[in-house]
């Protein structure tokens, strides 16, 4: 350690020097008080000084006093050396700031011991000073009068002055007027309250940088509990303030978001839900937190659906999809969801978050638009259908007229009646196609041969495809069996055919093909969404056109709802999105390939059914049909239908009572003395309709069973609330075999045939 000896006596200087060098110290010597002050205030000054009281220029106490008043964070440890021994002299030395006092003549061992004590104190002070200097917070010490006793390097940087300029002076000496006034008010508040004070303030550094500081000012007290000064510690919280502000902004976004947001831990326990979640689901925060998302399960999805989600999340992937959820009050809603992992700075997954958007109304509107799109297609068919019906009616009317005139041979009469039956069958088939195509309800899937579906649409497609477009059919030789909804698959084919038509405004060729297909992993690039379950055997429907084609960007959007390349008023943008949705619902896949100017090919893959379910055909001869001797009351407002139905029932062996309205049917029941087993009523009649009649009959005669007849589809009748069970309905036009089996089923009797 460097030690300064300030002594004008040469003998004492020599002894002191020997003692210090023996102890391993670096020694500086001066015999002048002014020179001693200059050396002790230099940048690399000694930290320990042995100073004679009496010296020329400045005595030792003056030097000690001036050095101590500098208030350095690294103070000099001063040992005063003098021949004086009085108590008053000792007190005077300590009042001047001396740290120790040795009387002459001194004992060398005592001096060495006192030097060691001083060295330890200096080392401790140096350690403390280094610690304070290493703290990034601004630290400032002041005595009771406001004079700076010390500060750390960070505070000196903030002030923009050297610490030797700051220590020993007051704020007005190193601050501008505004900041100096702040410190004056702070000192007055500390003196008044003598309690810690905490506040935040923006400070500006000399380079113009502004930082937000969290300041704590604490008074410190002397031995008699009197306040002798205060210390201020200011911490830079600018970054924390920015992060807090960003967090508050993000929290406000989450809290005010229209989408429902839920955060869970890694085990799926809910930790947070936002107000939109509460509004959508009905679960308040206290209801949801601590539970799992299972509270929203509706029973609509298989367990495998949820396992697939967890598998994706545990891999760190993002899952997108749709849920049918159930709220707290039991209401169901459709939600488009994005579920994703939340990671910390190290990349570890800490939570999962879910964002749900209620799309119930959108799906409802989409269904309405899809229905409108269907009806638009039906409207396009109207002209052609009217033409077909008129042709069929002409055959029926003229063939029946020829048979009635009695001028033909029996063979010719049979030929005419056969023509009538065939035309009626064609009319019934066309009617069923239109009803199935236009209805809203989801049809039940059943096993079908895709070849027959395609060929069965031939006449319908001729109505919507203009003559300048040639249609070619190329169906597989073997049956292409699949389990599908007949009406919806027809809709897919018609929608895609219409789309192909619009792509060939100048005419061209439309090719519809079916074949068997085997999908493997290598086929993945064909599909936008590929899953392992895609592999397997399929029946393939291909629809190709020679039209204008598409670029790759258009191909990536064609299955999106409302996307269309057609002009305003020329398309809803729902045709292909509807087809896509129907195919996916059937567990199938759809892909497209196109090049600008080279046409487009759509491929539809439907899961193949390997074994055909055989259905025994029914005989239409009356002798092979079930019948009975029960009594049936038939209520039908159309005379021709009433007459025909009566003939059919009597042919089956039933006793028949007739009524041309609901009111008349009640009168017949009241007059009839026997027992009526079945009411066979048309659903739609003027006045009292079939359902109202059935209700009144059930009240008066609860043992009479009811069978309805209607020209509407069973789904339309159910949707309008006319009936509740399609088993109680037979659709017009019906044939004798259908009526025979339906009546026996309603009456619950075994077949007699």
C-alpha positions in Angstrom: 0.0 0.0 0.0 1.2 3.5 -0.8 1.8 5.6 2.4 2.6 9.3 2.6 4.9 10.6 5.4 4.5 14.3 6.1 7.1 15.2 8.7 9.6 18.0 8.9 11.9 16.3 11.4 14.6 14.3 9.5 15.1 11.8 12.3 11.4 11.0 12.6 11.1 10.7 8.8 13.9 8.1 8.7 12.5 6.0 11.5 9.0 6.1 10.0 10.4 5.2 6.6 12.2 2.1 7.9 9.1 0.9 9.8 6.9 1.3 6.7 9.3 -0.3 4.3 9.8 -3.3 6.7 6.0 -3.7 6.6 6.1 -3.8 2.8 4.6 -0.4 2.1 5.5 2.0 -0.7 6.6 5.2 0.9 6.3 8.9 -0.2 7.9 11.6 1.9 7.3 15.3 2.2 8.2 17.9 4.8 5.7 20.5 3.7 2.0 20.7 4.5 1.1 22.4 1.2 2.9 19.7 -0.8 1.2 17.0 1.4 -2.2 18.4 0.4 -1.3 18.5 -3.2 -0.1 14.9 -3.2 -3.2 13.6 -1.3 -5.6 15.2 -3.8 -3.8 13.8 -6.9 -5.6 11.0 -8.9 -3.2 8.3 -7.7 -2.8 9.6 -4.1 -1.8 7.5 -1.2 -4.7 6.1 0.9 -2.8 6.2 4.2 -1.0 9.3 5.6 1.2 9.8 8.7 1.2 13.5 9.3 3.0 15.6 11.8 0.9 18.2 13.5 3.4 21.0 13.1 4.7 21.6 9.5 5.6 24.7 7.5 3.0 26.4 5.2 0.1 24.2 6.4 0.0 22.3 9.6 -1.1 18.6 9.7 -4.6 19.4 11.1 -5.2 21.9 8.3 -4.2 19.3 5.7 -6.3 16.7 7.4 -9.3 18.9 7.5 -9.1 19.9 3.8 -8.6 16.3 2.7 -11.5 15.0 4.7 -13.8 17.8 3.4 -13.3 16.5 -0.2 -15.7 13.7 0.8 -14.1 11.2 -1.6 -15.6 7.7 -2.0 -12.0 6.6 -1.3 -11.0 8.7 1.8 -7.5 9.0 3.1 -6.8 7.3 6.5 -4.9 10.0 8.5 -2.7 9.3 11.5 -1.7 12.5 13.3 1.9 12.4 14.8 2.7 15.0 17.5 4.5 15.5 20.8 1.3 16.9 22.4 -0.4 14.6 24.9 -3.2 16.7 26.4 -6.8 15.5 26.1 -7.8 18.8 24.4 -5.1 18.2 21.7 -6.5 14.7 21.0 -10.1 16.1 20.6 -8.8 18.8 18.4 -7.1 16.3 16.1 -10.2 14.1 15.8 -12.4 17.1 15.1 -10.1 17.9 12.2 -11.0 14.5 10.8 -7.9 12.5 12.0 -8.6 8.7 12.1 -5.8 8.0 14.6 -3.4 9.8 16.9 0.2 8.8 18.0 2.3 10.8 20.5 6.1 11.3 20.1 8.3 9.6 20.9 6.4 6.6 19.4 6.9 2.9 19.8 7.7 1.2 16.5 5.5 -1.9 17.4 2.6 0.3 18.3 3.0 2.2 15.1 3.1 -1.0 13.1 -0.1 -2.2 14.8 -1.9 1.1 14.2 -0.8 1.0 10.5 -2.2 -2.6 10.1 -5.5 -1.4 11.6 -5.5 1.5 9.2 -4.7 -0.8 6.3 -7.6 -3.1 7.1 -10.0 -0.2 7.4 -8.8 1.2 4.0 -9.2 -2.2 2.4 -12.8 -2.5 3.8 -13.5 1.1 2.6 -12.1 0.2 -0.9 -14.2 -2.9 -1.1 -17.3 -1.0 -0.1 -16.5 1.8 -2.5 -16.0 -0.7 -5.3 -19.3 -2.4 -4.5 -21.1 0.9 -4.6 -19.4 2.0 -7.8 -20.3 -1.3 -9.5 -24.0 -0.7 -8.7 -25.8 0.6 -11.8 -28.3 2.5 -9.7 -27.6 6.2 -9.0 -26.4 6.6 -5.4 -26.0 10.0 -3.7 -25.1 10.8 0.0 -25.8 14.1 1.5 -25.4 15.6 5.0 -28.2 17.5 6.8 -27.2 20.8 5.1 -27.4 19.3 1.6 -23.7 19.0 1.0 -22.7 15.9 -1.0 -20.8 13.4 1.1 -20.3 11.0 -1.7 -21.7 9.4 -4.9 -21.0 6.5 -7.1 -19.8 6.4 -10.7 -23.4 6.1 -12.1 -24.5 9.3 -10.4 -21.4 11.1 -11.6 -22.3 10.0 -15.2 -25.8 11.3 -14.7 -24.6 14.7 -13.4 -21.9 14.8 -16.1 -19.2 15.9 -13.6 -16.1 14.4 -12.0 -16.7 13.1 -8.5 -14.2 15.5 -7.1 -16.4 18.3 -8.3 -19.5 16.8 -6.8 -18.4 15.6 -3.4 -18.3 18.5 -0.9 -20.5 20.7 -3.0 -24.3 21.3 -3.1 -26.8 20.6 -5.9 -26.9 24.2 -7.2 -23.2 23.8 -7.8 -23.5 20.9 -10.2 -27.2 20.8 -11.3 -29.2 23.2 -13.3 -31.8 25.3 -11.5 -34.7 23.0 -12.0 -33.0 19.9 -10.7 -31.3 21.8 -7.9 -34.8 22.9 -6.8 -36.0 19.3 -6.8 -33.2 18.4 -4.4 -34.0 21.4 -2.2 -37.6 20.3 -1.9 -36.5 16.7 -1.3 -34.2 17.8 1.5 -37.0 19.8 3.1 -39.4 16.9 2.9 -36.8 14.5 4.4 -36.1 17.0 7.3 -39.8 17.4 7.9 -40.9 13.7 7.7 -37.7 12.0 8.6 -39.1 8.9 6.8 -38.2 7.1 3.5 -39.7 8.6 0.4 -40.3 6.8 -2.9 -41.2 8.3 -6.2 -40.6 8.0 -9.9 -39.2 10.7 -12.2 -37.7 11.1 -15.7 -34.1 12.3 -15.7 -32.1 13.6 -18.6 -28.4 12.8 -18.9 -26.0 15.4 -20.3 -26.0 13.6 -23.7 -29.8 14.2 -23.9 -30.9 10.6 -23.1 -34.0 10.5 -20.9 -34.5 7.6 -18.5 -37.3 6.8 -16.0 -36.0 6.4 -12.5 -37.5 4.7 -9.4 -36.1 6.8 -6.5 -35.9 5.9 -2.8 -34.6 8.5 -0.4 -33.8 7.4 3.1 -32.6 9.5 6.1 -29.8 8.3 8.3 -29.3 9.2 11.9 -26.5 9.9 14.3 -25.7 8.3 17.7 -28.5 10.3 19.4 -31.1 9.5 16.7 -30.8 12.9 15.2 -31.0 13.0 11.4 -27.5 13.8 10.1 -28.1 13.2 6.4 -29.8 11.2 3.7 -29.1 8.8 0.9 -30.9 8.6 -2.4 -30.8 5.4 -4.6 -32.4 5.8 -8.1 -32.9 2.7 -10.2 -33.3 2.9 -14.0 -36.8 1.4 -14.8 -37.1 2.6 -18.4 -37.0 -0.8 -19.9 -39.2 -2.3 -17.3 -41.6 0.6 -17.8 -41.6 -0.2 -21.6 -42.2 -3.9 -21.0 -44.9 -3.2 -18.5 -46.5 -0.8 -20.9 -46.3 -3.4 -23.7 -47.7 -6.0 -21.4 -50.6 -3.7 -20.4 -51.2 -3.0 -24.1 -51.2 -6.7 -24.9 -53.4 -7.4 -21.9 -55.8 -4.8 -23.1 -55.8 -6.4 -26.6 -56.5 -9.8 -25.1 -59.1 -8.5 -22.7 -60.9 -6.6 -25.4 -60.5 -9.1 -28.2 -63.7 -10.2 -29.9 -62.3 -13.8 -30.1 -62.5 -16.1 -27.1 -59.0 -16.7 -25.7 -58.0 -19.4 -23.3 -54.6 -20.3 -21.8 -53.9 -23.6 -20.1 -50.9 -25.2 -18.5 -49.1 -28.2 -20.0 -51.7 -30.6 -18.4 -54.6 -28.7 -20.0 -55.8 -27.0 -16.8 -57.3 -23.6 -17.7 -55.3 -20.7 -16.2 -56.9 -17.7 -18.0 -59.9 -16.8 -20.0 -60.8 -13.4 -21.4 -64.2 -11.7 -21.3 -65.1 -12.8 -24.9 -64.6 -16.5 -23.7 -67.0 -15.8 -20.9 -69.6 -14.2 -23.2 -69.3 -17.0 -25.8 -69.4 -20.0 -23.4 -71.2 -18.7 -20.4 -68.3 -19.8 -18.1 -67.1 -17.0 -15.9 -63.4 -16.9 -14.9 -64.1 -18.5 -11.5 -66.0 -21.3 -13.3 -63.4 -22.0 -15.9 -60.0 -21.5 -14.2 -58.8 -24.8 -12.7 -61.0 -26.9 -15.1 -60.0 -28.4 -18.4 -61.4 -27.5 -21.9 -63.5 -30.7 -21.5 -66.2 -28.4 -20.0 -66.9 -27.4 -23.6 -67.3 -30.9 -25.0 -70.5 -31.4 -26.9 -70.2 -35.1 -27.6 -70.1 -34.3 -31.4 -66.4 -35.3 -31.9 -64.8 -38.7 -31.4 -62.0 -39.0 -28.8 -59.6 -39.6 -31.6 -60.3 -36.0 -32.8 -59.0 -34.6 -29.5 -56.0 -37.0 -29.3 -55.0 -35.8 -32.7 -54.9 -32.2 -31.4 -52.8 -33.1 -28.3 -50.4 -35.0 -30.5 -49.9 -31.9 -32.7 -49.4 -29.6 -29.6 -47.0 -31.9 -27.9 -44.9 -31.8 -31.1 -44.9 -28.0 -30.8 -47.2 -27.6 -33.8 -50.1 -25.2 -34.4 -53.5 -26.8 -34.8 -56.3 -25.2 -36.8 -59.8 -26.6 -37.0 -63.5 -26.4 -36.0 -65.3 -27.5 -32.9 -68.9 -28.0 -32.1 -68.9 -26.8 -28.5 -71.5 -26.7 -25.8 -71.7 -23.7 -23.4 -72.6 -23.6 -19.7 -76.3 -23.3 -20.3 -76.3 -26.2 -22.8 -76.3 -24.1 -26.0 -74.3 -25.4 -28.9 -72.0 -23.2 -31.0 -69.6 -23.7 -33.9 -66.1 -22.3 -33.3 -63.1 -21.9 -35.6 -60.1 -22.5 -33.3 -56.4 -22.0 -33.4 -54.5 -23.8 -30.6 -50.8 -23.2 -30.3 -47.9 -23.7 -27.8 -46.4 -20.7 -25.8 -42.7 -20.8 -25.4 -40.3 -19.0 -23.0 -37.0 -17.4 -24.1 -35.2 -20.7 -24.0 -37.7 -22.1 -26.5 -39.4 -24.4 -23.9 -43.2 -24.9 -24.1 -44.7 -23.5 -20.9 -48.4 -23.1 -21.8 -51.0 -23.7 -24.6 -53.3 -21.0 -25.9 -56.5 -21.2 -27.8 -58.2 -18.6 -29.9 -61.9 -19.3 -30.7 -64.1 -17.5 -33.1 -67.8 -18.1 -33.1 -68.8 -18.9 -36.7 -72.3 -20.3 -35.9 -74.0 -17.4 -37.7 -71.5 -17.5 -40.6 -72.1 -21.2 -41.1 -75.9 -20.5 -41.0 -75.5 -17.8 -43.7 -73.2 -20.0 -45.7 -75.8 -22.7 -45.6 -78.4 -20.2 -46.8 -76.2 -19.1 -49.6 -75.4 -22.7 -50.5 -79.1 -23.3 -50.6 -79.5 -20.3 -52.8 -76.8 -21.6 -55.0 -78.6 -24.9 -55.2 -81.8 -23.3 -56.1 -80.0 -21.2 -58.7 -79.0 -24.4 -60.3 -82.5 -25.7 -60.0 -83.7 -22.5 -61.7 -81.4 -23.2 -64.6 -82.9 -26.6 -64.9 -86.5 -25.3 -64.9 -86.7 -24.8 -68.7 -85.3 -28.2 -69.6 -87.3 -30.0 -66.9 -90.5 -28.4 -68.2 -89.6 -29.6 -71.7 -89.0 -33.2 -70.3 -92.3 -33.2 -68.4 -94.2 -32.0 -71.4 -92.8 -34.8 -73.4 -93.7 -37.3 -70.8 -97.2 -35.9 -70.4 -97.7 -36.0 -74.1 -96.8 -39.8 -74.1 -99.0 -40.5 -71.1 -102.0 -38.5 -72.4 -102.0 -39.8 -76.0 -101.2 -43.4 -75.1 -104.1 -43.4 -72.5 -106.4 -41.8 -75.1 -105.6 -44.5 -77.7 -106.3 -47.2 -75.1 -109.6 -45.6 -74.1 -110.9 -45.3 -77.7 -111.1 -49.1 -78.0 -110.1 -49.1 -81.6 -106.8 -50.9 -81.0 -105.9 -54.5 -80.7 -105.1 -55.9 -77.2 -101.5 -55.9 -78.1 -101.6 -52.2 -79.0 -103.5 -51.4 -75.8 -100.9 -53.2 -73.7 -98.2 -51.3 -75.6 -99.9 -48.0 -74.8 -100.3 -48.8 -71.1 -96.7 -49.9 -70.9 -95.7 -46.5 -72.4 -97.8 -44.7 -69.8 -96.2 -46.7 -66.9 -92.7 -46.1 -68.3 -93.3 -42.3 -68.7 -94.7 -42.1 -65.2 -91.6 -43.8 -63.8 -89.4 -41.3 -65.7 -91.4 -38.4 -64.3 -91.2 -39.8 -60.7 -87.4 -40.2 -61.1 -87.0 -36.7 -62.3 -89.1 -35.3 -59.5 -87.1 -37.2 -56.9 -83.9 -35.8 -58.3 -85.1 -32.3 -58.1 -86.4 -32.7 -54.5 -83.2 -34.3 -53.4 -81.0 -31.7 -55.1 -82.9 -28.6 -53.7 -83.6 -29.6 -50.1 -81.6 -28.2 -47.1 -81.4 -31.3 -45.0 -78.3 -33.5 -44.9 -79.2 -36.8 -46.5 -78.4 -40.2 -45.1 -75.5 -41.9 -46.8 -76.1 -45.3 -48.4 -74.3 -47.7 -50.6 -74.3 -46.6 -54.3 -72.6 -47.4 -57.5 -70.9 -44.1 -58.6 -71.3 -45.2 -62.2 -75.1 -45.2 -61.9 -75.1 -41.8 -60.2 -73.1 -40.3 -63.1 -75.2 -41.9 -65.8 -78.4 -41.0 -64.0 -77.5 -37.3 -64.3 -77.1 -37.4 -68.0 -80.5 -35.8 -68.8 -80.2 -33.2 -66.0 -76.7 -32.1 -67.2 -78.0 -31.7 -70.8 -80.3 -29.0 -69.4 -77.5 -26.9 -67.9 -74.7 -27.6 -70.4 -75.1 -25.7 -73.7 -75.0 -27.6 -77.1 -71.6 -26.1 -78.0 -70.1 -28.2 -75.2 -69.7 -32.0 -75.8 -70.2 -34.2 -72.8 -68.3 -37.6 -72.8 -68.9 -40.3 -70.2 -66.2 -42.9 -69.5 -67.3 -45.0 -66.5 -65.4 -48.0 -65.1 -66.4 -51.5 -66.2 -66.8 -52.8 -62.7 -69.2 -51.1 -60.2 -67.6 -48.2 -58.3 -69.3 -48.8 -54.9 -69.1 -46.2 -52.2 -71.2 -45.1 -49.2 -72.4 -41.6 -50.0 -75.4 -39.3 -49.9 -77.0 -39.6 -53.3 -78.3 -36.0 -53.5 -75.1 -34.4 -52.2 -72.9 -36.4 -54.7 -75.2 -35.3 -57.5 -74.8 -31.7 -56.3 -71.0 -32.1 -56.4 -71.2 -33.3 -60.0 -73.6 -30.6 -61.1 -71.6 -27.8 -59.4 -68.4 -29.0 -61.0 -70.0 -29.4 -64.4 -71.4 -25.9 -64.2 -68.0 -24.6 -63.2 -66.5 -26.4 -66.2 -69.2 -24.9 -68.4 -68.3 -21.4 -67.3 -64.7 -22.1 -68.1 -65.6 -22.9 -71.7 -67.6 -19.8 -72.9 -66.7 -20.7 -76.5 -67.5 -24.3 -76.3 -65.4 -27.4 -75.7 -65.4 -30.8 -74.2 -66.5 -32.0 -70.7 -65.3 -35.4 -69.7 -66.8 -37.3 -66.7 -64.9 -40.5 -65.7 -65.0 -43.0 -63.0 -62.4 -45.6 -62.0 -60.9 -47.5 -59.1 -57.9 -45.9 -57.3 -55.3 -46.8 -54.7 -53.8 -43.8 -52.8 -50.3 -44.0 -51.3 -48.0 -41.5 -49.4 -46.5 -40.5 -52.8 -49.8 -39.0 -53.8 -49.5 -36.4 -51.0 -48.6 -33.5 -53.2 -52.1 -33.7 -54.8 -53.9 -32.6 -51.6 -53.7 -29.4 -49.7 -54.1 -31.3 -46.4 -52.5 -34.7 -46.3 -53.0 -37.2 -43.5 -51.8 -40.7 -43.0 -55.4 -41.9 -43.1 -55.5 -40.8 -46.8 -53.9 -44.1 -47.9 -56.2 -46.8 -49.1 -58.6 -47.8 -51.8 -61.0 -45.3 -53.4 -63.4 -44.8 -56.2 -62.3 -41.9 -58.4 -64.5 -39.3 -60.1 -62.7 -37.2 -62.6 -64.3 -34.1 -64.3 -62.1 -32.5 -67.0 -62.7 -29.6 -69.3 -60.9 -28.0 -72.2 -61.5 -24.5 -70.9 -59.3 -21.5 -70.1 -57.5 -23.1 -67.1 -56.1 -21.5 -64.0 -52.7 -20.3 -62.7 -51.3 -21.7 -59.4 -52.4 -18.8 -57.3 -56.0 -19.2 -58.4 -55.8 -23.0 -57.7 -54.8 -22.3 -54.1 -58.0 -20.3 -53.5 -60.7 -22.1 -55.6 -62.1 -24.1 -52.6 -62.4 -21.0 -50.4 -66.0 -19.9 -49.7 -67.0 -16.9 -51.8 -63.9 -17.0 -54.0 -64.8 -16.6 -57.6 -63.1 -15.5 -60.8 -66.4 -14.7 -62.4 -67.8 -11.2 -62.8 -70.3 -9.6 -60.5 -73.7 -11.4 -60.5 -72.3 -14.4 -62.4 -71.5 -16.6 -59.4 -71.7 -16.9 -55.6 -68.3 -18.4 -55.1 -69.9 -21.3 -53.3 -70.0 -24.0 -56.0 -66.5 -25.5 -55.4 -66.4 -24.7 -51.7 -69.7 -26.6 -51.4 -68.2 -29.5 -53.3 -65.1 -29.5 -51.1 -67.2 -29.6 -47.9 -69.4 -32.4 -49.1 -66.4 -34.5 -50.2 -64.6 -34.0 -46.9 -67.8 -34.9 -45.0 -67.8 -38.2 -46.8 -64.2 -38.9 -45.8 -63.0 -38.2 -49.3 -60.4 -35.9 -50.9 -60.5 -33.5 -53.8 -57.6 -32.2 -55.9 -57.2 -30.0 -59.0 -54.7 -29.7 -61.8 -54.8 -26.9 -64.3 -52.6 -24.9 -66.6 -53.6 -21.6 -68.2 -55.1 -22.2 -71.6 -55.0 -26.0 -71.2 -58.1 -26.8 -69.2 -58.7 -28.2 -65.8 -59.1 -31.6 -64.2 -60.8 -32.2 -60.8 -60.3 -35.5 -59.0 -62.7 -36.6 -56.3 -61.6 -39.6 -54.2 -64.4 -41.4 -52.2 -63.7 -44.4 -49.9 -64.5 -47.6 -51.7 -67.0 -50.2 -50.4 -65.7 -53.6 -51.4 -68.9 -55.7 -51.0 -72.2 -54.9 -52.5 -75.3 -55.1 -50.3 -78.0 -56.9 -52.3 -81.6 -55.8 -51.9 -84.2 -58.2 -53.0 -86.6 -56.7 -55.6 -90.3 -56.6 -54.9 -92.9 -58.0 -57.1 -95.5 -55.6 -58.2 -98.1 -58.3 -59.0 -101.0 -58.0 -56.6 -101.0 -61.7 -55.9 -97.5 -61.6 -54.4 -98.2 -58.5 -52.3 -99.2 -58.4 -48.6 -102.7 -57.3 -47.9 -105.4 -57.7 -45.3 -109.1 -57.4 -44.4 -108.8 -54.3 -42.2 -110.8 -51.1 -42.8 -109.0 -48.1 -44.1 -110.4 -44.5 -44.2 -108.7 -42.5 -47.0 -108.8 -38.7 -47.0 -107.6 -37.2 -50.3 -108.7 -33.9 -51.9 -107.6 -34.8 -55.4 -110.4 -37.0 -57.0 -108.2 -38.8 -59.4 -105.7 -39.8 -56.7 -108.6 -40.7 -54.3 -110.1 -43.0 -57.0 -106.7 -44.6 -57.8 -105.7 -45.1 -54.1 -109.2 -46.7 -53.4 -108.7 -49.1 -56.3 -105.3 -50.1 -55.1 -106.4 -50.7 -51.5 -109.4 -52.8 -52.5 -107.1 -54.7 -54.8 -105.1 -55.6 -51.7 -108.2 -56.8 -50.0 -109.0 -53.9 -47.7 -112.4 -52.3 -46.9 -112.2 -48.7 -47.9 -114.0 -45.6 -46.7 -113.6 -42.4 -48.8 -113.4 -38.7 -47.8 -112.5 -35.7 -49.9 -111.4 -33.4 -47.0 -110.5 -33.6 -43.4 -113.9 -32.4 -42.3 -115.6 -35.1 -44.4 -113.3 -37.7 -42.9 -114.5 -36.9 -39.4 -118.1 -37.1 -40.5 -117.5 -40.5 -42.1 -115.9 -41.8 -38.8 -118.8 -40.5 -36.8 -121.4 -42.2 -39.1 -119.6 -45.5 -39.5 -120.7 -48.2 -37.2 -117.8 -50.5 -37.7 -114.1 -50.3 -36.6 -111.6 -48.3 -38.6 -108.0 -49.6 -38.4 -106.1 -47.0 -40.4 -106.4 -43.4 -41.5 -104.6 -42.9 -44.8 -104.5 -39.1 -45.2 -102.9 -36.6 -47.6 -100.6 -34.2 -45.7 -101.7 -31.1 -47.7 -105.4 -30.5 -48.1 -107.5 -27.3 -48.2 -109.2 -26.5 -44.9 -108.2 -29.1 -42.4 -104.9 -30.6 -43.5 -103.8 -34.2 -42.8 -101.8 -33.5 -39.6 -104.7 -31.6 -38.0 -107.1 -34.4 -39.0 -104.8 -37.0 -37.5 -104.7 -35.0 -34.3 -108.5 -34.9 -34.0 -108.8 -38.6 -34.9 -106.3 -39.6 -32.3 -108.3 -37.7 -29.7 -111.6 -39.4 -30.5 -110.3 -42.8 -31.7 -106.8 -43.4 -30.1 -106.6 -46.9 -31.5 -106.7 -45.8 -35.2 -103.3 -45.8 -36.8 -102.2 -43.1 -39.3 -100.3 -43.2 -42.6 -99.6 -39.9 -44.4 -99.1 -39.4 -48.2 -97.3 -36.4 -49.7 -95.8 -35.2 -53.0 -93.1 -33.4 -51.0 -90.0 -35.1 -49.9 -90.0 -36.7 -46.5 -87.3 -34.2 -45.4 -89.4 -31.2 -46.5 -92.4 -32.5 -44.7 -90.4 -33.1 -41.5 -88.7 -29.7 -41.8 -92.1 -27.9 -42.0 -93.2 -29.7 -38.8 -95.9 -31.6 -40.7 -94.8 -35.0 -39.3 -92.2 -36.3 -36.9 -91.4 -39.8 -38.2 -90.8 -40.5 -41.8 -91.9 -44.1 -41.2 -95.4 -42.7 -41.1 -95.1 -41.3 -44.6 -95.3 -42.6 -48.2 -94.2 -40.4 -51.0 -96.2 -39.7 -54.1 -96.2 -41.1 -56.7 -96.3 -44.5 -55.1 -96.8 -47.9 -56.7 -98.9 -50.8 -55.5 -96.0 -52.7 -53.9 -94.8 -49.7 -52.0 -98.2 -49.0 -50.6 -98.8 -52.7 -49.7 -95.6 -53.0 -47.6 -96.0 -49.6 -46.0 -99.5 -50.3 -44.8 -98.5 -53.7 -43.3 -95.6 -52.0 -41.5 -97.9 -49.3 -40.0 -100.5 -51.8 -39.0 -97.8 -54.0 -37.5 -99.3 -57.2 -39.0 -97.2 -59.9 -40.7 -97.2 -60.1 -44.4 -99.9 -62.3 -45.8 -98.1 -62.8 -49.1 
